[in-house]
Amino acid sequence: MTMMKSCKGQDALDLSCLAEYIRLVKEHEYPYCIEQCKLIEYVERTFLSEDIYVDVEQAEKYFSYEKYFPFKLFPWERFVFTLHNCTYKSNGSLRWPVLFLYVGRGTGKNGYLGFEDFCLLTPTNGIKHYNIDIFATTEDQAKTTFNDVYNVLEDNRDKMQRFFYWNTEKIINLKTKSVLRYRTSSPKSNDGARPGKVDHDEEHAYENSKLIDVAVGGLGKKPRPRRTIMSTDGFVREGPLDKDKTKGIRILNGEIDDNGMLPFIARVDKPEEVEMPEMWYKANPSLQYLPDLLQEMKTEFQNYLDDKISNISFAVKRMNCLPQQTEGGITAFDNILATNQDITPYLSKLQGRQCTAGFDYMKTDDFLSAGLLFDVDGTDVWITHTWVCKASADLPRIKAPLQEWEAAGLLSFVDGPEIPPEIPVIWVAQKAAELNAKVAMTGIDNYRYTLLRRALKENLYASDEKGYGNIMLVRPSNEMMIMPVITSQLVNHKLAAGDNPLFRWAMNNTKVCTSSAGNMTYGKIEPKSRKTDPFKAYVAAKAAQNKIAEQISSMPMGKSVMNVFTY
């Protein structure tokens, strides 16, 4: 890199700090995932189409600090560092103030972050009191990057004590007065902070966005605010990580504006590549430089082959590959994600249509779900809501952003010792009225009809004196019968539930249970913390829908289908 003040367009792309990694991806000496290839195209396109520049002098100064660290930056690290920290718009603001770093375990993301944070504390950043807060869900994780910087200062004490003050809780640059701290998951204690930069380490462990919202709420009070988000994949679904992954992929696909996010996504492209060592480089762009890590991964791989369930972290965290179907799971995760289909285009078609309703009401003091199911040209359109009893003993165990889902209108909390049956029934009746829809049949768990009987008779089927002429009591045999139909809808992406992370979470919590007699039903992967009610309500509605179809197909021509079903 030649010393100059700034560089634009193709000249910027030719800088060694960018060009080296661009060349590696394009030449494919080692394999790179689809997202990495798209990232290079995206970066090149941005430099050639926008009025942005690299501050070369600043980048050179930052990279001179490498000599204090026990490692040299890899090409991918110099690439993202330059884009995130030294690339500016014509007005002087950062082009990519948000870095989303999604890489496999062992890539060295904490070392990278330590270098980045060290640099931004210094006068080279040009901003005084540019405080940096490192957030994580545990203190040990939050301290990881902090300790990396702390150790650099200790290892170079004679030199660094002229420029820094440090202890085990904070690091301060004496000239800029910028402070590096680590913080944990106590949102209230972080209110009122005024950082220049916030880091979120191992985002996969965040169950909701509370900590993130508090952290970023203080940004913008200092010039050139930044965020660095780092993570492998994990086991919390529909949390902040899944949202950022989706956003990053959509940016790279050109579907949405980046809004300042630089998505660096490294993962295997296909599940089968987990078992192909030559493809592991896709999830770890540092692997070609780390032979000891490669050997360790080969050892872990053998353990994975011996027991894929117990050693699933190899696929999830080393390869950033979610299992396509957990043991006994209902379908591949991609099929679950595919239920995120906008239902708005269907709404006009629902007016005046016949539909079925479904309820899952296993415990009155826990979760309850209900919904309306429409068949629109072979696609299931599912409109649903969930209620949560505040008295539920399981609430402390649940790792899901329930408050966020409440704010999104997907669930409602109910005070009191239990959820009155009238609440979901009235919701179903009102939603049907809004759509001018006729609820032809309602599916209910075989053991819970007595809880809902009166509410259904008074609010939904008032004309039915017996109270259950339009009710299907869904038994395990019905679930087994409908299971292939549901599977077909899922694998063919014929289930539209809108952007409903609560429903997707419930699906991901569901497994197929097989009895000793070979009968199959839907059950919970974990009985206390992973609820299935929203999906089970869909199963009940689908069973009712299928029953109507069977009756119609066997009914003499001209006979009405309404009010003839008694079970």
C-alpha positions in Angstrom: 0.0 0.0 0.0 1.5 3.3 -1.0 1.2 6.2 1.3 -1.5 8.6 0.2 -4.3 10.4 1.9 -7.3 8.7 0.1 -8.2 6.4 -2.7 -11.4 5.9 -4.7 -13.0 3.6 -7.2 -10.8 1.0 -8.8 -7.7 2.5 -7.2 -9.2 1.7 -3.8 -10.0 -1.9 -4.9 -6.4 -2.2 -6.0 -5.1 -1.4 -2.5 -3.3 -4.4 -1.0 -5.5 -4.4 2.1 -8.5 -5.0 -0.2 -7.1 -6.6 -3.3 -5.4 -9.6 -1.6 -8.6 -11.0 -0.3 -10.6 -10.2 -3.4 -8.0 -12.1 -5.4 -8.2 -15.1 -3.1 -11.9 -15.4 -3.4 -11.9 -14.9 -7.2 -9.1 -17.4 -7.8 -10.7 -20.1 -5.6 -7.4 -21.6 -4.5 -9.5 -22.6 -1.5 -13.2 -22.9 -1.7 -15.4 -19.9 -0.6 -19.1 -20.0 0.1 -21.7 -18.3 -2.1 -22.1 -15.4 0.3 -18.3 -14.6 0.2 -18.4 -14.6 -3.6 -21.4 -12.3 -3.5 -19.7 -10.0 -1.0 -16.8 -9.4 -3.3 -19.2 -8.5 -6.1 -21.1 -6.3 -3.8 -18.0 -4.4 -2.6 -16.6 -4.0 -6.1 -19.9 -2.7 -7.3 -20.2 -0.2 -4.4 -16.8 1.3 -4.9 -17.4 1.7 -8.7 -20.9 3.2 -8.3 -20.7 5.4 -5.2 -18.7 8.4 -4.1 -16.7 6.7 -1.4 -13.0 6.5 -0.5 -10.5 4.7 1.7 -8.4 6.8 4.1 -5.1 5.2 3.2 -3.0 7.1 5.6 -5.3 6.1 8.5 -5.3 2.5 7.4 -1.5 2.4 7.3 -1.3 3.8 10.7 -3.8 1.3 12.1 -2.0 -1.6 10.5 1.3 -0.5 12.0 -0.1 -1.5 15.4 0.0 -5.1 14.3 3.6 -5.3 15.7 2.2 -5.2 19.3 -0.1 -8.2 18.7 0.9 -11.9 18.8 -0.5 -12.5 15.4 -0.6 -11.0 11.9 -3.9 -10.1 10.4 -5.1 -12.5 7.7 -6.2 -11.2 4.3 -9.9 -11.4 5.2 -9.3 -9.5 8.4 -7.5 -6.6 6.7 -10.3 -6.6 4.1 -13.1 -6.2 6.6 -11.1 -3.9 8.8 -10.5 -1.5 6.0 -14.1 -1.5 4.9 -15.5 -1.1 8.4 -13.1 1.4 9.8 -11.3 3.3 7.0 -13.9 3.6 4.2 -15.9 6.8 4.1 -18.6 8.6 2.2 -17.9 12.0 0.6 -19.4 13.7 3.7 -16.9 12.0 6.0 -19.3 9.5 7.5 -18.5 5.8 7.6 -19.7 3.8 4.6 -20.1 0.6 6.6 -20.5 1.4 10.3 -22.0 -2.0 11.1 -20.0 -5.1 10.6 -21.8 -8.4 10.8 -19.1 -11.1 11.2 -20.6 -14.6 11.0 -17.8 -17.2 10.8 -17.1 -20.7 12.1 -15.5 -21.4 15.4 -11.7 -21.0 15.4 -11.6 -18.3 12.8 -10.1 -15.8 15.2 -12.9 -13.3 15.4 -12.1 -12.3 19.0 -8.5 -11.6 18.0 -9.7 -9.5 15.2 -12.1 -7.6 17.4 -9.3 -7.0 20.0 -7.2 -5.4 17.3 -10.0 -3.3 16.0 -11.0 -2.0 19.4 -7.4 -1.2 20.3 -7.0 0.8 17.1 -10.2 2.8 17.7 -9.0 3.8 21.2 -6.0 5.6 19.7 -5.5 9.1 18.3 -5.5 7.6 14.9 -9.3 7.4 15.1 -9.3 11.1 15.6 -12.2 11.2 18.1 -11.8 11.8 21.8 -13.9 9.9 24.4 -14.7 7.3 21.8 -15.7 4.7 24.4 -16.2 1.1 23.4 -18.5 -1.4 25.1 -18.2 -5.1 24.6 -21.5 -6.9 25.3 -22.1 -10.6 25.7 -24.7 -12.7 27.5 -22.1 -13.9 30.1 -19.2 -12.1 31.8 -16.6 -14.7 30.6 -17.6 -14.2 27.0 -17.7 -10.4 27.3 -14.2 -10.5 28.8 -12.7 -12.6 26.0 -11.9 -9.7 23.7 -11.2 -7.3 26.6 -8.6 -9.7 27.9 -6.9 -10.0 24.5 -6.3 -6.2 24.5 -5.3 -6.3 28.2 -2.7 -9.0 27.4 -1.3 -6.9 24.6 -0.8 -4.0 27.0 0.8 -6.3 29.6 3.1 -7.9 27.0 4.3 -4.4 25.9 4.1 -2.7 29.3 7.2 -0.5 29.0 5.9 1.0 25.8 2.2 1.0 26.5 2.2 2.6 29.9 3.1 5.8 28.2 -0.1 5.8 26.2 -2.6 3.7 28.2 -3.9 3.1 31.7 -5.5 -0.3 32.4 -6.8 -2.7 35.0 -9.0 -5.8 34.9 -12.1 -3.7 34.3 -11.3 -0.9 31.9 -8.6 0.2 29.5 -8.1 3.9 28.9 -6.1 5.7 26.2 -4.4 8.6 28.0 -4.5 11.0 25.1 -8.0 10.4 23.7 -9.6 9.4 27.1 -11.4 6.7 25.2 -12.4 3.7 27.4 -12.8 0.0 26.6 -15.1 -1.9 28.9 -16.9 -5.2 28.9 -20.6 -5.5 29.9 -23.0 -8.3 30.6 -26.7 -8.9 30.2 -28.0 -6.3 32.6 -29.8 -3.9 30.3 -30.9 -1.4 33.0 -27.3 -0.9 34.1 -26.4 0.2 30.6 -29.0 2.8 30.1 -27.6 6.3 29.6 -24.3 5.1 28.2 -22.7 7.2 25.4 -20.3 4.9 23.5 -18.7 5.5 20.2 -18.8 1.8 19.4 -20.6 -1.3 20.7 -19.6 -4.9 20.2 -21.9 -7.8 20.4 -20.0 -11.1 20.9 -21.6 -14.5 20.2 -24.9 -13.1 19.1 -26.3 -16.7 18.8 -26.7 -16.7 22.6 -29.0 -13.6 22.6 -32.6 -14.8 23.2 -34.0 -11.4 22.4 -33.0 -7.9 21.5 -33.3 -6.3 24.9 -29.5 -6.0 25.5 -28.9 -4.9 21.9 -31.6 -2.2 22.0 -30.1 -0.7 25.2 -26.6 -0.9 23.9 -27.3 0.8 20.5 -29.6 3.3 22.1 -26.6 5.3 23.3 -24.9 5.4 19.8 -25.0 8.6 17.8 -23.9 10.9 20.5 -20.3 10.5 19.3 -19.2 11.0 15.7 -18.8 8.0 13.4 -20.7 5.5 15.6 -19.9 1.8 14.9 -21.2 -1.6 15.7 -19.4 -5.0 15.4 -21.6 -8.1 15.6 -19.8 -11.4 15.8 -21.0 -15.0 16.1 -20.9 -18.6 15.1 -24.3 -20.2 14.7 -26.1 -21.6 17.7 -29.3 -23.2 19.0 -31.5 -20.2 19.7 -33.9 -19.8 16.8 -35.8 -16.6 15.7 -33.5 -14.5 17.8 -31.3 -11.5 16.8 -28.8 -13.8 15.0 -31.4 -15.3 12.6 -32.6 -11.8 11.9 -29.1 -10.5 11.1 -28.3 -13.5 8.9 -31.5 -13.0 6.9 -30.8 -9.3 6.6 -27.2 -10.0 5.5 -28.2 -12.5 2.9 -30.9 -10.2 1.5 -28.3 -7.4 1.2 -25.9 -9.7 -0.7 -28.7 -10.8 -3.0 -29.5 -7.2 -3.8 -33.0 -7.4 -2.3 -32.7 -4.6 0.3 -30.4 -1.6 0.9 -27.5 -2.4 3.2 -28.3 0.6 5.5 -24.6 0.6 6.5 -24.2 -3.1 7.3 -21.3 -5.0 5.9 -22.3 -8.7 6.0 -19.3 -11.1 6.2 -20.9 -14.5 6.1 -18.8 -17.7 6.0 -20.5 -21.1 6.0 -20.7 -24.3 4.1 -23.2 -24.0 1.2 -24.8 -27.4 1.7 -25.4 -29.7 4.7 -23.5 -32.5 2.9 -20.3 -30.3 2.8 -20.0 -30.7 6.6 -18.7 -34.2 5.8 -16.3 -33.0 3.1 -13.1 -31.6 4.7 -12.0 -30.0 1.5 -15.1 -27.7 1.9 -14.5 -26.6 5.5 -12.6 -23.6 4.3 -15.9 -22.0 3.3 -16.9 -21.6 6.9 -13.5 -20.6 8.1 -11.4 -18.2 5.9 -8.5 -18.5 8.4 -8.2 -22.3 8.1 -5.7 -22.4 5.3 -3.2 -20.6 7.7 -3.9 -22.7 10.8 -2.7 -26.3 10.3 -3.1 -27.1 14.0 -6.8 -26.0 13.9 -7.4 -28.2 10.9 -6.0 -31.2 12.7 -8.2 -30.5 15.7 -11.3 -30.2 13.5 -10.5 -33.6 11.9 -10.5 -35.1 15.4 -13.8 -33.4 16.2 -15.1 -34.6 12.9 -14.5 -38.3 13.8 -16.5 -37.8 17.0 -19.2 -36.2 15.0 -19.4 -39.2 12.6 -19.6 -41.5 15.6 -22.5 -39.6 17.2 -24.0 -36.7 15.2 -26.6 -35.8 17.8 -24.2 -35.5 20.8 -21.6 -33.7 18.7 -23.9 -31.6 16.6 -21.9 -28.5 17.6 -19.3 -29.5 15.0 -21.9 -28.8 12.2 -23.5 -25.9 13.9 -20.5 -23.9 15.2 -17.6 -25.1 13.1 -19.5 -25.1 9.8 -22.3 -22.7 10.6 -24.6 -25.3 9.3 -28.0 -25.9 11.0 -29.0 -29.5 11.0 -31.5 -30.0 8.2 -33.7 -32.0 10.5 -33.2 -32.6 14.2 -33.6 -36.1 15.4 -37.3 -36.7 15.0 -37.9 -33.2 13.8 -40.9 -32.4 11.5 -39.0 -31.1 8.5 -35.8 -29.3 7.4 -35.2 -25.9 8.9 -35.3 -24.3 5.4 -38.8 -25.6 5.0 -39.8 -24.0 8.3 -38.2 -20.7 7.2 -40.2 -20.9 3.9 -43.5 -20.4 5.9 -42.4 -16.8 6.1 -44.6 -15.9 3.1 -46.4 -12.6 2.9 -50.1 -13.3 3.4 -51.2 -9.8 2.3 -51.7 -10.9 -1.4 -54.0 -13.7 -0.2 -56.3 -11.5 2.0 -58.6 -10.3 -0.8 -59.1 -14.0 -1.7 -60.1 -14.9 1.8 -63.2 -12.7 1.9 -66.3 -14.9 2.1 -64.3 -18.1 2.0 -64.9 -21.2 4.0 -62.1 -22.1 6.5 -61.4 -24.2 9.5 -60.2 -23.2 13.0 -57.7 -25.0 15.2 -57.1 -24.7 19.0 -54.3 -26.1 21.1 -55.3 -25.7 24.8 -53.4 -28.4 26.7 -53.0 -26.4 29.9 -55.1 -23.5 31.0 -52.2 -22.0 32.9 -49.6 -22.1 30.2 -49.7 -21.4 26.5 -52.8 -21.5 24.2 -52.9 -21.0 20.5 -55.7 -20.7 17.9 -56.0 -19.9 14.3 -57.9 -19.9 11.0 -56.8 -22.0 8.1 -57.7 -21.2 4.5 -57.0 -23.2 1.3 -56.1 -20.9 -1.5 -55.3 -22.8 -4.6 -53.4 -25.5 -2.7 -51.6 -23.1 -0.4 -52.4 -23.2 3.3 -52.9 -19.6 4.6 -52.6 -19.7 8.4 -53.7 -16.7 10.5 -52.9 -17.4 14.2 -52.5 -15.9 17.6 -51.1 -17.2 20.9 -51.9 -16.4 24.5 -49.5 -16.8 27.4 -50.6 -17.1 31.1 -48.4 -14.9 33.2 -48.7 -17.5 36.0 -47.1 -20.2 33.8 -44.3 -22.0 35.8 -42.4 -22.6 32.6 -41.9 -18.9 31.7 -38.4 -18.6 33.4 -37.2 -21.6 31.3 -38.3 -20.3 27.9 -35.5 -19.0 25.7 -37.5 -16.9 23.3 -38.2 -13.2 22.8 -41.8 -13.3 24.1 -42.0 -9.6 24.7 -40.9 -8.8 21.2 -43.5 -11.1 19.8 -46.1 -9.5 22.0 -45.1 -6.1 20.6 -45.4 -7.5 17.1 -49.0 -8.6 17.8 -48.2 -12.3 17.7 -49.1 -13.1 21.3 -50.9 -11.7 24.3 -50.1 -12.1 28.0 -53.0 -12.9 30.2 -53.2 -12.0 33.9 -54.7 -14.4 36.4 -54.2 -18.1 37.3 -55.4 -19.4 33.9 -56.5 -18.4 30.4 -60.3 -18.2 30.1 -61.5 -20.3 27.1 -63.7 -17.4 25.9 -60.5 -15.4 24.9 -59.3 -17.5 22.0 -62.8 -18.4 20.9 -63.9 -14.8 20.7 -60.7 -14.0 18.8 -61.4 -16.7 16.2 -65.0 -15.5 15.8 -63.9 -11.8 15.4 -61.2 -12.7 13.0 -63.6 -14.8 10.9 -66.1 -11.8 10.9 -63.4 -9.4 9.7 -62.8 -11.7 6.7 -66.5 -12.4 6.2 -65.4 -16.1 6.5 -67.4 -19.1 7.5 -65.7 -21.4 10.0 -66.9 -24.7 8.6 -65.2 -26.9 11.2 -63.0 -26.5 14.3 -60.3 -28.9 15.3 -59.7 -29.4 19.1 -57.6 -31.8 21.0 -59.6 -34.8 22.0 -59.1 -34.2 25.7 -59.8 -30.5 25.8 -63.2 -30.2 24.3 -64.9 -29.8 27.6 -62.9 -26.7 28.4 -64.0 -24.9 25.2 -67.5 -26.4 24.7 -69.5 -23.5 26.2 -67.4 -20.8 24.7 -67.7 -22.4 21.3 -71.4 -22.7 21.5 -71.9 -19.1 22.7 -69.5 -17.4 20.3 -68.9 -19.5 17.2 -71.6 -22.2 16.7 -74.6 -20.6 18.5 -77.0 -22.2 16.0 -75.8 -25.7 16.9 -77.8 -26.8 19.9 -75.6 -29.8 20.6 -72.5 -27.6 20.6 -70.3 -29.9 18.6 -71.9 -30.5 15.2 -69.0 -28.5 13.7 -66.4 -29.8 16.0 -63.7 -32.3 15.2 -62.1 -33.9 18.2 -58.5 -34.5 17.0 -57.2 -37.8 18.2 -53.6 -39.2 17.8 -54.9 -41.3 14.9 -56.0 -38.1 13.2 -52.5 -36.6 13.7 -50.9 -39.6 12.1 -53.3 -39.5 9.2 -52.7 -35.8 8.5 -48.9 -35.9 9.0 -48.0 -36.8 5.4 -50.3 -34.0 4.2 -48.6 -31.5 6.4 -45.1 -32.7 5.4 -46.1 -32.3 1.8 -47.2 -28.7 2.4 -44.0 -27.9 4.1 -41.5 -29.5 1.6 -43.4 -27.8 -1.2 -43.5 -24.5 0.6 -47.3 -24.4 0.5 -47.8 -23.0 4.0 -48.0 -19.2 4.3 -48.0 -17.9 7.8 -46.5 -14.4 7.2 -43.5 -13.2 9.1 -44.4 -15.1 12.3 -41.2 -16.1 14.2 -43.4 -17.4 17.1 -45.0 -20.0 14.7 -41.6 -20.9 13.2 -40.1 -21.3 16.8 -43.0 -23.7 17.7 -42.4 -25.7 14.5 -38.7 -26.0 15.4 -39.7 -27.2 18.9 -41.8 -30.1 17.5 -40.7 -33.6 16.9 -42.3 -36.7 15.5 -42.9 -39.3 18.2 -43.3 -43.0 17.3 -44.9 -45.5 19.7 -43.9 -49.1 20.1 -46.8 -50.0 17.9 -45.5 -47.7 15.1 -48.0 -45.0 15.5 -46.7 -41.4 15.0 -47.8 -38.1 16.6 -46.4 -34.7 17.1 -44.6 -34.0 20.4 -42.3 -31.6 22.1 -38.5 -31.8 21.7 -38.3 -30.4 25.3 -41.4 -30.4 27.5 -40.8 -27.2 29.6 -38.9 -24.6 27.6 -39.8 -25.3 24.0 -43.5 -24.8 23.3 -45.4 -26.3 20.3 -48.9 -24.8 20.8 -48.9 -22.6 17.7 -48.0 -25.5 15.4 -50.4 -27.9 17.2 -53.2 -25.5 16.6 -52.3 -25.6 12.9 -52.3 -29.4 13.0 -55.8 -29.4 14.5 -57.1 -27.0 11.8 -55.5 -29.0 9.1 -57.1 -32.2 10.4 -60.5 -30.5 10.3 -59.7 -29.2 6.8 -58.8 -32.7 5.6 -61.9 -34.2 7.2 -64.1 -31.8 5.2 -62.3 -32.7 2.0 -62.9 -36.4 2.7 -66.6 -35.8 3.4 -67.1 -33.8 0.3 -65.4 -36.4 -1.9 -67.7 -39.2 -0.5 -70.9 -37.1 -0.3 -73.7 -37.6 -2.9 -73.9 -34.8 -5.3 -76.0 -31.9 -4.2 -75.9 -32.6 -0.5 -74.7 -29.8 1.8 -71.5 -30.3 3.7 -72.3 -27.9 6.5 -73.4 -29.1 9.9 -73.2 -32.8 9.3 -70.0 -33.7 11.2 -70.4 -35.2 14.6 -67.5 -37.0 16.3 
